[in-house]
Amino acid sequence: MNVGLPGLSGVDHIGFTVPDLEEASRFLVDVLGCEYMYTLGPYRHDDSDWMSEHLNVHPRAVMRQLHFFRCGGQAIFEVFEYSAPDQNAALPRNSDIGGHHVALYVDDLDAAVAYLEGKGVTMLGGPTASRGPSEGQRWVYFLSPWGMQFELVSYPGGKAFDRQAKDAAAPSRPAG
């Protein structure tokens, strides 16, 4: 029986590359409210293939700097700024291979949307109510200044999936 990755206990951090680390830092700290933690770098290896072998980037890529951020007291973002001879500056869409987004949980979706709109953040449509197993959740996507997709999600009463799982686990009571 396969039980999965031995010792797995959670997500440690999420890393992403941005075109301008200072712009990203201002957005993460001043708009989203993340906590800046520390900086590392630069890293380069001009005389070996270390960057390619260990990071799957061009051997002459330079990781100019990275910042670590804590967000909401738990999720940690490792945010990179690279330069590389073969760097692709196009952001993938969700439908592209490698497409992604970062989802942030909020207690009050409407208040969070109003806050982001007040900060001039580009929202992608309005809040949407989920159906099926995710019923009880509302969500909306928004864009960072460099175009990366983020999402706000909220389900203060839980999702249908969670409620159904709890109901199924509850002991049945005899009729009468």
N, C-alpha and C positions, 0 to 999 in steps of 0.2 A: 504494500500500500504506500503510495507516494503522499507524504505529508507536506511537501513543499520545501522551500529553502530553509535549511537548518538554522535555527537561531533568529529567524526574522521576527522582529517585534514592532516594526513601524517604519515610517518615512523619516529619514534624517534631515534631508534638505532637498530643495528643488533648485537646479541651476539653469540659468538662461543667459544668453549673450545679447548685449544691447549695443547700439551704435555710439552712444554717448553716456558714459557712466555717471557723469555729474547730473545730467538731465534725469536719468533714471533714479538717481539717489534723491533728487528733489521730489520727484513724483512719489516714490515709495515712502519717504519720510513725511513730506509736507502735505500730501494729499491722502495717501492711504493710512498714514500713521504708524508705519513700521519703525522699528528701532534700529538705527545703525549700530553695528557691533564692532567690526574691524576691517582692515584692508590688508591684502597681500599682493605681491607682485612688484615689478614685472618679472615674467618668466620667459626665457627664450633659450634655445639650444642651437647655436649657429654651426656647431661642429659635429652634430649627430642627428639621428632620426628619432630622438627621444619623444618629441612632440607628436610625431606621427604614431609611434609605437604605443604610447601611453594615453594619448588624448584623441587619436583619430583625426588630427588636423594636419595641415601642410607642415612638413618638417621645419620650414623657416617661419612658421606662424609665431607671432609674439602675443602672449597674453599680457597686455599692457598693465592691467590691474584688475582686481576683483574686490568687491565689497560683500560682506555678510550682513544680513538684516534679519531681525526677529519680527514677526508680524502676528499680532493677536496673541502674543505670549507663547506661541508654539511653533508655527511654521517658520522655517529659516530659508531665506532666499540667498543663493550664491550667485551674484550678478557679475558677469565678465564683460570686459571690453577687449576685443582682439583686433589685431591686424594680421592679414595673411595674403600671400600672393594670389590665392584662388578663392578668396572670401566671396560668398554669395550674400548680397545685401537684401534680397527679396525675402519678405516674411511669408511663411507658409500659412495658407488658410486652413480652417478646420478640416476641409475636405481633401487637403493635400497630404501626401505621405509625410509624416513628421509633424503634421499639424497638431496644435496643442492650445491649451488655455489654462489659466490658473483660476480656480474657483475659490472665492472667499465667502465664508459664512457670516451673515449679519442677522441680528435679532429682528430688526425692523427694516424690511426691504424698501419701503416707500421713503423713509427718512434717509436711508443710505443713497438712494437714487437722487433725491432732492439735493443732498450734500454734494454729490459728484457733479450734478448739473450746475450747481452754484460755483463750482471750481472750474467750469468750462470743459469738463471731460466729455468726450464723444460717447454717447450711449447708442447702442444698436437696438433700435426699437424700444418698446416698453416692456414692463414686467409681464411674464407669461406664467400662467398656472399650469403645472404638470398634471398629467392624468395617469391612470393605471397604477403600477407599483409606487410611483413617485408622487401620487396625489397627496396634496397637503404642502407641497413645495412650490414656491414661486422663485423665478430666476430672471436675470437679464444680463446680457453681455455689454462690456464697455471696452474702449481702447485706451492704452497707454499713449503718451505723447509720441513714442516711436512706432506705434501701430500694433503692438502685441495685444492679443485678446485676453481679457480678464472676464470673470463672471462673478456676479453676486448671487448667492442662493440663500433662501430662508425657509425654514420649516419648523416654526416654533411649536406646533402641535404634533410634530413627527410626520413621517411619510406613511402612506398606506402599507407599504411593504413591512415597515417596522411594527405597525399596529397588528397586521395579520400574523406576523411571526410571534408576537406576544400572545395573541389570542390562541394560536395553535399550541403554544407551550403551556397555557393555563390548564390546570386539571379540570376535567369535566365534572359537573355536579349532577347527581342523580335527580331525575324528575320527581316532583311530588311535593 
